[in-house]
């Protein structure tokens, strides 16, 4: 399958090598679909529904998911630079949308104010991303780099940050009860308290 049309209904379809960048799609529905080696950079998915879909080695940088419900989506080895995830449709009665990112590039992403419990970020590069005012309780954010990413009034309770680096998180301005950090990275958390450690 290598064609996308407005209001199309796609079920268990596989899209491979599709070059569909800088285009617009409205009202389409994708359920249990697979996208492999596709280029959707700078494309707009307006009011499209994605359920139980997998993206592998795809470029979705600057993709626009305005008013699109996203549920049980998995991204592996994908490029997702500059995606504003706040534009998607996140119903308030859900807290866990089963989103999973593995070995992805998520620089300049915005998750501002979102409730995405149990979010999975595994071996991802997440530089200059915005997690302020969000609720990511019980998430797994392991083996990631968070250089210059923003955390403020963020619920990070029970989040697993094992082997992640670059976590500049103010312990007084975020909820961190039960969160897990590697020992080396935990030292950086003390900087927000003005604590100086010496050998």
MOTAVEN-V988333 format. One record per residue. N is the residue number from 0. PHI is phi in whole degrees, 0 to 359 (NA if undefined). PSI is psi in radians with two decimals (* if undefined). OMEGA is omega in whole degrees, 0 to 359 (none if undefined). Layout:
n:N phi:PHI psi:PSI omega:OMEGA
n:N phi:PHI psi:PSI omega:OMEGA
This chain:
n:0 phi:NA psi:2.13 omega:181
n:1 phi:223 psi:0.55 omega:179
n:2 phi:224 psi:2.37 omega:178
n:3 phi:237 psi:2.31 omega:180
n:4 phi:229 psi:2.63 omega:178
n:5 phi:304 psi:2.43 omega:179
n:6 phi:63 psi:0.28 omega:178
n:7 phi:290 psi:2.62 omega:180
n:8 phi:242 psi:1.93 omega:186
n:9 phi:244 psi:2.20 omega:181
n:10 phi:228 psi:2.18 omega:179
n:11 phi:54 psi:0.66 omega:177
n:12 phi:266 psi:2.64 omega:174
n:13 phi:243 psi:2.17 omega:178
n:14 phi:250 psi:2.06 omega:184
n:15 phi:234 psi:2.22 omega:177
n:16 phi:67 psi:0.41 omega:183
n:17 phi:283 psi:2.17 omega:176
n:18 phi:261 psi:1.83 omega:188
n:19 phi:218 psi:0.91 omega:183
n:20 phi:267 psi:2.64 omega:177
n:21 phi:57 psi:0.70 omega:178
n:22 phi:235 psi:3.05 omega:183
n:23 phi:231 psi:2.36 omega:178
n:24 phi:229 psi:2.35 omega:183
n:25 phi:234 psi:2.41 omega:170
n:26 phi:67 psi:0.28 omega:180
n:27 phi:276 psi:2.73 omega:180
n:28 phi:234 psi:2.24 omega:179
n:29 phi:238 psi:2.13 omega:179
n:30 phi:230 psi:2.19 omega:180
n:31 phi:54 psi:0.76 omega:179
n:32 phi:258 psi:2.76 omega:180
n:33 phi:234 psi:2.33 omega:179
n:34 phi:239 psi:2.10 omega:185
n:35 phi:234 psi:2.21 omega:176
n:36 phi:54 psi:0.73 omega:180
n:37 phi:258 psi:2.69 omega:177
n:38 phi:244 psi:1.87 omega:178
n:39 phi:245 psi:0.39 omega:184
n:40 phi:300 psi:2.38 omega:178
n:41 phi:60 psi:0.35 omega:178
n:42 phi:269 psi:2.73 omega:181
n:43 phi:247 psi:2.20 omega:174
n:44 phi:247 psi:1.64 omega:185
n:45 phi:266 psi:2.12 omega:179
n:46 phi:53 psi:0.67 omega:175
n:47 phi:263 psi:2.59 omega:182
n:48 phi:250 psi:2.20 omega:178
n:49 phi:241 psi:2.10 omega:180
n:50 phi:227 psi:2.18 omega:179
n:51 phi:52 psi:0.94 omega:180
n:52 phi:246 psi:2.56 omega:180
n:53 phi:242 psi:2.31 omega:176
n:54 phi:244 psi:2.19 omega:181
n:55 phi:234 psi:2.16 omega:178
n:56 phi:54 psi:0.74 omega:180
n:57 phi:255 psi:2.69 omega:175
n:58 phi:254 psi:1.95 omega:178
n:59 phi:239 psi:0.43 omega:181
n:60 phi:299 psi:2.35 omega:180
n:61 phi:62 psi:0.31 omega:175
n:62 phi:294 psi:2.56 omega:183
n:63 phi:243 psi:2.01 omega:181
n:64 phi:254 psi:0.66 omega:185
n:65 phi:306 psi:2.22 omega:177
n:66 phi:60 psi:0.39 omega:180
n:67 phi:259 psi:2.14 omega:174
n:68 phi:289 psi:2.32 omega:180
n:69 phi:235 psi:2.13 omega:181
n:70 phi:216 psi:2.32 omega:178
n:71 phi:55 psi:0.97 omega:177
n:72 phi:255 psi:2.45 omega:180
n:73 phi:236 psi:2.27 omega:178
n:74 phi:238 psi:2.22 omega:176
n:75 phi:229 psi:2.30 omega:179
n:76 phi:55 psi:0.69 omega:182
n:77 phi:253 psi:2.72 omega:175
n:78 phi:255 psi:2.06 omega:185
n:79 phi:228 psi:0.83 omega:184
n:80 phi:287 psi:2.34 omega:172
n:81 phi:74 psi:0.35 omega:180
n:82 phi:278 psi:2.24 omega:176
n:83 phi:265 psi:1.64 omega:184
n:84 phi:290 psi:-0.24 omega:180
n:85 phi:290 psi:-0.30 omega:181
n:86 phi:284 psi:-0.36 omega:180
n:87 phi:291 psi:2.95 omega:181
n:88 phi:266 psi:1.96 omega:181
n:89 phi:243 psi:1.62 omega:181
n:90 phi:305 psi:2.38 omega:185
n:91 phi:292 psi:-0.35 omega:181
n:92 phi:281 psi:-0.10 omega:173
n:93 phi:257 psi:2.61 omega:172
n:94 phi:237 psi:-0.50 omega:179
n:95 phi:244 psi:1.91 omega:181
n:96 phi:263 psi:0.13 omega:176
n:97 phi:55 psi:0.86 omega:177
n:98 phi:266 psi:2.37 omega:183
n:99 phi:223 psi:2.24 omega:177
n:100 phi:236 psi:2.17 omega:178
n:101 phi:236 psi:2.21 omega:178
n:102 phi:53 psi:0.77 omega:182
n:103 phi:252 psi:2.77 omega:176
n:104 phi:258 psi:1.94 omega:186
n:105 phi:240 psi:0.50 omega:181
n:106 phi:299 psi:2.55 omega:176
n:107 phi:61 psi:0.41 omega:178
n:108 phi:278 psi:2.67 omega:176
n:109 phi:241 psi:2.12 omega:173
n:110 phi:244 psi:0.41 omega:188
n:111 phi:303 psi:2.18 omega:173
n:112 phi:72 psi:0.11 omega:183
n:113 phi:276 psi:2.63 omega:170
n:114 phi:254 psi:1.84 omega:181
n:115 phi:228 psi:1.26 omega:178
n:116 phi:294 psi:2.56 omega:178
n:117 phi:62 psi:0.48 omega:173
n:118 phi:297 psi:2.43 omega:179
n:119 phi:247 psi:2.09 omega:172
n:120 phi:237 psi:1.92 omega:185
n:121 phi:236 psi:2.06 omega:180
n:122 phi:58 psi:0.72 omega:181
n:123 phi:255 psi:2.72 omega:173
n:124 phi:259 psi:1.99 omega:188
n:125 phi:233 psi:1.16 omega:183
n:126 phi:269 psi:2.50 omega:176
n:127 phi:58 psi:0.54 omega:178
n:128 phi:268 psi:2.76 omega:184
n:129 phi:244 psi:1.93 omega:178
n:130 phi:249 psi:0.22 omega:185
n:131 phi:298 psi:2.54 omega:175
n:132 phi:63 psi:0.17 omega:183
n:133 phi:265 psi:2.96 omega:178
n:134 phi:236 psi:1.89 omega:183
n:135 phi:237 psi:0.56 omega:182
n:136 phi:305 psi:2.48 omega:176
n:137 phi:67 psi:0.36 omega:179
n:138 phi:276 psi:2.87 omega:176
n:139 phi:242 psi:1.97 omega:182
n:140 phi:233 psi:1.19 omega:188
n:141 phi:258 psi:2.61 omega:176
n:142 phi:56 psi:0.56 omega:180
n:143 phi:252 psi:2.85 omega:171
n:144 phi:244 psi:2.24 omega:185
n:145 phi:243 psi:0.60 omega:184
n:146 phi:306 psi:2.20 omega:176
n:147 phi:63 psi:0.24 omega:176
n:148 phi:283 psi:2.63 omega:188
n:149 phi:256 psi:2.24 omega:175
n:150 phi:231 psi:2.04 omega:178
n:151 phi:207 psi:2.19 omega:185
n:152 phi:54 psi:0.72 omega:182
n:153 phi:255 psi:2.35 omega:176
n:154 phi:274 psi:1.90 omega:180
n:155 phi:240 psi:0.50 omega:181
n:156 phi:296 psi:2.28 omega:177
n:157 phi:62 psi:0.36 omega:176
n:158 phi:282 psi:2.37 omega:179
n:159 phi:265 psi:1.86 omega:178
n:160 phi:258 psi:0.38 omega:184
n:161 phi:307 psi:2.28 omega:176
n:162 phi:63 psi:0.26 omega:173
n:163 phi:268 psi:2.68 omega:182
n:164 phi:229 psi:2.91 omega:177
n:165 phi:77 psi:0.31 omega:182
n:166 phi:279 psi:1.68 omega:177
n:167 phi:265 psi:1.57 omega:189
n:168 phi:235 psi:2.13 omega:178
n:169 phi:283 psi:2.03 omega:184
n:170 phi:292 psi:-0.32 omega:180
n:171 phi:269 psi:-0.27 omega:184
n:172 phi:248 psi:0.11 omega:180
n:173 phi:221 psi:2.75 omega:178
n:174 phi:266 psi:2.02 omega:188
n:175 phi:235 psi:0.22 omega:183
n:176 phi:301 psi:2.19 omega:178
n:177 phi:81 psi:0.04 omega:179
n:178 phi:288 psi:2.62 omega:182
n:179 phi:245 psi:2.26 omega:177
n:180 phi:229 psi:2.64 omega:171
n:181 phi:293 psi:2.63 omega:185
n:182 phi:305 psi:-0.78 omega:182
n:183 phi:297 psi:-0.72 omega:182
n:184 phi:287 psi:-0.55 omega:180
n:185 phi:298 psi:-0.51 omega:178
n:186 phi:300 psi:-0.65 omega:181
n:187 phi:294 psi:-0.46 omega:179
n:188 phi:296 psi:-0.49 omega:180
n:189 phi:291 psi:-0.35 omega:180
n:190 phi:299 psi:-0.58 omega:180
n:191 phi:291 psi:-0.27 omega:178
n:192 phi:263 psi:-0.03 omega:181
n:193 phi:75 psi:0.33 omega:181
n:194 phi:274 psi:2.32 omega:178
n:195 phi:250 psi:2.21 omega:179
n:196 phi:258 psi:2.44 omega:176
n:197 phi:232 psi:2.66 omega:179
n:198 phi:286 psi:* omega:none
